[in-house]
Amino acid sequence: MISSEQLVDKTMPQHVAIIMDGNGRWAKKKGKIRTFGHKAGVKAVRASVSYALKNGVKVLTLFAFSSENWNRPTEEVGVLMELFKMVLGSEVKKLHKNNVRLNIIGDTSRFDSKLVSRIHEAETLTEKNDSLVLNIAANYGGRWDIVNAAKELIMQVQAGQLLVADINEDTFTRHTCAADLPPVDLLIRTGGEQRISNFLLWQIAYAELYFSDVFWPDFDEVAFQVAVDDFTERQRRFGKISEQVS
């Protein structure tokens, strides 16, 4: 869990979530197939992790594969799964060396045994690291996360472990995928689209939203800084009026 003592720079977003969009359109503009764009997007992941480490972002959550993405062409889904395995194999040691803790959030039950094994190995290797928490949302959906948390609470009530009167926002949050992490401060979506796409619905209640026209494979540290600059110029009121915050 990220402690309050670790949250040093209050002008920086402590938890940044990114919807990595635009891989297919980026590839199409270059006359390539969609999967070429997904492979190129790995470089942008590295750049985002590098920026977070250099600038004091404590949690970075990347939307890699939604629960709705299974509806894409079978070939594309297959390439994405193989790419996921490859990246886990090639990048985890680098993350560990940079003191990054890796978490995979989402329903992993649909993944094959080899991928599940690599996920477990990666999470185990990096579990004690504390410079940055890197969440990769894979087979994740915000509605699924909320329903899953509700089911867990219901089971605790039925087992006599929890009273209905004790269920509040805090107890609910503890049953979501990002239970031990601060809420999202800044949500970035690349690729020019302006929608949330069922991502972290519970966790972004008071997040600042930033929509970038940059396709994901071109999203570098400069583009990340532009989003953060926009964030730092906003006044976050959390239900209060401007004078109260000032």
C-alpha positions, -999 to +999 in steps of 0.1 A: +000+000+000+012+035-008+015+055+024+008+092+028+044+098+035+054+086+001+030+111-016+055+139-017+047+163-046+011+174-043+012+191-076+018+158-094-010+133-100-002+104-077-023+079-096-024+082-134-046+058-155-042+056-193-065+042-219-040+032-246-060+039-277-051+044-314-028+015-321-049+002-350-054+036-366-017+044-362-008+012-381-035+019-408-020+053-415+013+036-421-003+010-444+003-018-419-021-043-403-036-034-369-014-058-349+017-038-361+004-009-340-001-031-309+035-042-311+047-006-316+027+004-285+052-014-262+076+015-267+050+039-254+045+017-223+082+020-216+081+057-220+052+061-197+068+040-170+100+060-174+081+093-170+063+081-139+096+070-123+113+102-130+085+125-119+071+110-087+039+094-100+034+065-075+007+045-094+004+040-132-026+020-144-026+010-181-057-004-199-042-031-221-072-054-228-108-049-219-134-076-213-151-064-244-120-068-266-127-106-269-152-095-295-124-083-319-112-105-348-098-138-335-064-132-351-060-099-334-069-113-300-044-141-305-017-116-314-025-095-283-023-126-260+011-136-275+023-100-272+012-100-235+033-132-229+063-118-247+062-085-229+059-102-195+089-123-204+111-095-217+102-065-195+097-078-160+134-080-151+138-044-162+108-034-141+123-052-111+156-036-116+139-002-115+120-011-083+086-013-100+059-035-086+037-051-113+001-060-108-023-075-133-059-064-126-089-080-142-104-115-146-074-137-155-096-169-155-100-167-192-063-167-200-044-198-208-022-215-182+011-203-196+000-167-194-014-171-159+019-187-149+039-157-163+016-133-145+021-151-112+059-151-117+060-114-126+039-104-096+059-125-072+092-112-084+082-076-080+059-077-051+082-059-026+092-031-050+079+004-040+091+031-064+061+027-087+031+004-088+024-005-124-011-020-129-019-036-162-056-040-167-062-071-187-096-087-193-108-058-172-141-040-171-153-013-147-187-029-144-172-063-138-150-048-110-181-033-093-202-064-096-174-086-084-169-064-053-207-065-046-206-103-048-177-105-023-196-083+001-228-103-002-209-135+005-194-119+036-228-109+048-242-143+042-213-159+061-220-136+091-186-119+087-201-085+078-231-065+087-251-047+060-249-015+081-211-017+079-210-015+041-199+020+030-177+034+003-145+024+021-155-012+026-167-014-010-134+000-023-115-027-004-131-053-026-122-037-059-091-045-080-073-014-069-082-018-032-049-007-016-041+021-040-050+058-040-079+069-063-071+080-098-061+116-100-056+118-138-072+097-165-056+101-199-070+086-232-049+087-263-060+085-299-085+113-300-116+095-287-135+111-258-151+083-238-142+062-207-149+027-222-158+010-190-124+017-174-120+021-136-156+034-132-155+033-094-119+047-091-122+077-114-151+094-095-131+126-090-104+121-116-094+148-140-100+137-176-075+145-204-080+134-240-050+134-263-051+133-300-018+115-300-020+078-311-007+055-284+025+043-303+035+080-305+027+088-268+061+097-253+074+115-222+068+148-238+031+140-245+028+127-209+042+160-196+016+179-217-012+160-200+004+165-165+008+203-172-029+205-180-037+186-148-016+210-126-034+240-140-068+227-129-085+234-096-098+202-080-127+211-057-142+177-047-176+192-042-165+225-026-166+259-042-136+276-056-132+300-026-131+272-001-103+254-020-083+286-024 
